[in-house]
Amino acid sequence: MISKQRKAEIIQQFGGAATNTGLPEVQIALLTEHINTLSSHFAMHKKDHAGRRGLIQLVSKRKNLLSYLAKNDVTRYRAILAALGLRK
């Protein structure tokens, strides 16, 4: 899980204000942080298949948000990819 402080930092960094959580950039950044946390969990717990299903759902949700952003505003899409280090 992401701590409240880390979540607030991510929202501030990508949303600009603490209450601006609806932006796709904020949602993508939060999902990426959660995915990274879960990925380290699965390195130790290889047989956690139910958790792996949740991870796949999170990745799919992030993919849908990224495709929405790419379709509507390419500059914001490229900026979030660069900021998060996705699509190397």
Contacts in CASP RR format, 6 or more apart in sequence:
PFRMAT RR
TARGET T0000
AUTHOR 0000-0000-0000
METHOD contacts of the structure
MODEL  1
MISKQRKAEIIQQFGGAATNTGLPEVQIALLTEHINTLSSHFAMHKKDHA
GRRGLIQLVSKRKNLLSYLAKNDVTRYRAILAALGLRK
1 34 0 8 1.000
1 37 0 8 1.000
2 10 0 8 1.000
2 30 0 8 1.000
2 33 0 8 1.000
2 34 0 8 1.000
2 37 0 8 1.000
6 33 0 8 1.000
7 30 0 8 1.000
7 33 0 8 1.000
8 18 0 8 1.000
10 26 0 8 1.000
10 29 0 8 1.000
10 30 0 8 1.000
10 33 0 8 1.000
11 18 0 8 1.000
11 20 0 8 1.000
11 21 0 8 1.000
11 26 0 8 1.000
11 30 0 8 1.000
12 18 0 8 1.000
13 29 0 8 1.000
14 23 0 8 1.000
14 25 0 8 1.000
14 26 0 8 1.000
14 28 0 8 1.000
14 29 0 8 1.000
14 80 0 8 1.000
14 83 0 8 1.000
15 21 0 8 1.000
15 23 0 8 1.000
15 25 0 8 1.000
15 26 0 8 1.000
20 26 0 8 1.000
21 27 0 8 1.000
24 65 0 8 1.000
24 68 0 8 1.000
24 69 0 8 1.000
24 76 0 8 1.000
24 80 0 8 1.000
25 69 0 8 1.000
25 76 0 8 1.000
25 79 0 8 1.000
25 80 0 8 1.000
27 65 0 8 1.000
28 62 0 8 1.000
28 65 0 8 1.000
28 66 0 8 1.000
28 69 0 8 1.000
28 80 0 8 1.000
28 84 0 8 1.000
29 80 0 8 1.000
29 83 0 8 1.000
29 84 0 8 1.000
31 58 0 8 1.000
31 61 0 8 1.000
31 62 0 8 1.000
31 65 0 8 1.000
32 62 0 8 1.000
32 84 0 8 1.000
32 86 0 8 1.000
34 58 0 8 1.000
35 55 0 8 1.000
35 58 0 8 1.000
35 59 0 8 1.000
35 62 0 8 1.000
38 51 0 8 1.000
38 54 0 8 1.000
38 55 0 8 1.000
38 58 0 8 1.000
39 55 0 8 1.000
41 48 0 8 1.000
42 48 0 8 1.000
42 51 0 8 1.000
42 52 0 8 1.000
42 55 0 8 1.000
66 77 0 8 1.000
66 80 0 8 1.000
66 81 0 8 1.000
66 86 0 8 1.000
69 76 0 8 1.000
69 77 0 8 1.000
69 80 0 8 1.000
70 77 0 8 1.000
80 86 0 8 1.000
81 87 0 8 1.000
END
